[in-house]
Each structure stands twice: as structure tokens, then as C-alpha cells.
Amino acid sequence: MGEVCLGCGGCTFLCPTCNCFTVFDHQNSTGGVRERHWDSCSFECFTREASGHNPRKEQHQRLKSRFFHKLSYQFVLRNGRHACVGCGRCISACLGEDSMPEVTARIRREEWC
């Protein structure tokens, strides 16, 4: 799956249930300001730690994490529903072949387990 994903993050920026962000600190004349900026779990630097270690350095690891989060039963137990609402925005944004319905169909056919 990671071979066909471009890692552009288009699917995550359009997804109504994605809310990943990064934090930037800026210094100004009165002290400082902390700002939250939208980010994507598809980007390599998203999970990089301050030490430089990246637990999801490879694209296939980031993609697996994204789909596990969206379709995980643990998410259903915690929030009462799947993280994928079936809106189809990821389909229109994906330049590869990794839209949520396509991946789900391939998992069901046991092509990607």
C-alpha cells in the first residue's frame, strides 16, 4: 500500500474527522505566542520526536497508522463510531489508489493483511 501512496496529505486535509496539528512557538515583544497549525499524519516529519527519532519513518508505516485509526474497533469503543464517516472526500483528493473504500475492499479480499 505504501508504494502507491504519494504522501501528499490531501486525504487528511479534506477528511472531516482528521484533526492532526503541530505546534509552533513564536517570540514577540510581549513574550511569546503558541500557534496550532493543521498537519497531516501522512507527512514524514509528523511523528518525529525531539531526539530526531521517527517511529513512522516509512510511508507504509504512516499509511497503516492512518487506516488503523480510521477503521479500528478501539476507536468505536472509545467514541461510539468509526472515524471514517463515508463522505468520500478522500476519494476525490487521492492521486494514488489509497482511498478509504479501495483500501477497505482490498483488506476484505485479503489482498493487504
N, C-alpha and C positions, 0 to 999 in steps of 0.2 A: 504494500500500500504506500509506503513512504517513497517509492520510486516515482509514482505518478503525481504526488502532491508537490506543488511548487513552493509551498510555504509562504504564500503571499498574504495570508491572513484575511482575505476578503470574506470568507465564510464567517469568521468570528466577528468581524466588524458589522456585519448585517444581521447576525443572529440576535433575536430579541432576548434570549436568556443568557448570553455571554456578557460578563461584566468585569473582565480582567482589566487591571490597570497597573500602572507603575507610578512611583512617587519621585518627584523632583524637588529638591530644596534649592531655593534661590535666596541670596543675601541682598538686602536692600538697605536704605539709610536708617530705617527704624528697627532693624533686626533681621528677620528672615521670613520667608513665605514657603510653605509646603504646598505643592500642587499635585493633584492626581491627573494623569493623562491616560486615555484609553490605550490599551496594549493588546497584544494577541499571544495566546499560548502557542501559536504556530511559529512564532519567531524564536530563533536560537538563543537570543540573549534574555528571554523572558524568565527562565528558571536559573540563570547563572547567579551563583552566590557571591558574596563579597570577597571570598577567598579566591575566586576565579573558577572554582569547580562548577561544572554544569551537569546536573543529574539527567538531563534530557538533551544531550548534545546532538544526537542524530535525529533526522526528520521523522523516521518511523517511530521513534520513541514519543515525540511530541504528538504525532497523529494518533497513536494508540491511547495516549492520555486524554486527548480531546474526545474521542469516541467513547472511551470508558466512562468519562464524566457524563456525557450526554445520555448514554443508554444504561448506565449502571443501576442495578436494583437497590444498591445502597442509597443512591440519590432519591429513589422512590420512597424508601423507608423514612428518610430524613425529611423530605419535602412534600411527600404525598403525590408526586407525579414525576414523569421523566423530564429531563432537561430539554429534550427536543419536543417542540410543540407542533411540528409538522407544517410549518409555514411555507417551506420551500425556498426561502431566500438563499440558502447555501447552494441550491441547485443553480440559480441564476448567476451567482458570484464565482462559482468554481470554474477555473480554467483547465483543471485536470479532470480526474474521474473520481474524486473523493467526496461527492455529495452524500449527505446522510442517507437517503434512500438507497443509493447504489451500494454503499458500504454495508448497510443492513442486509440487503438482498444477498450480497456475496458471503456474508457471515452465515446467513441461513442456509445457503447452498454449501457451506463448509469449505469454501474456497480460501478463506482467510481465517484461520483459527489460531 
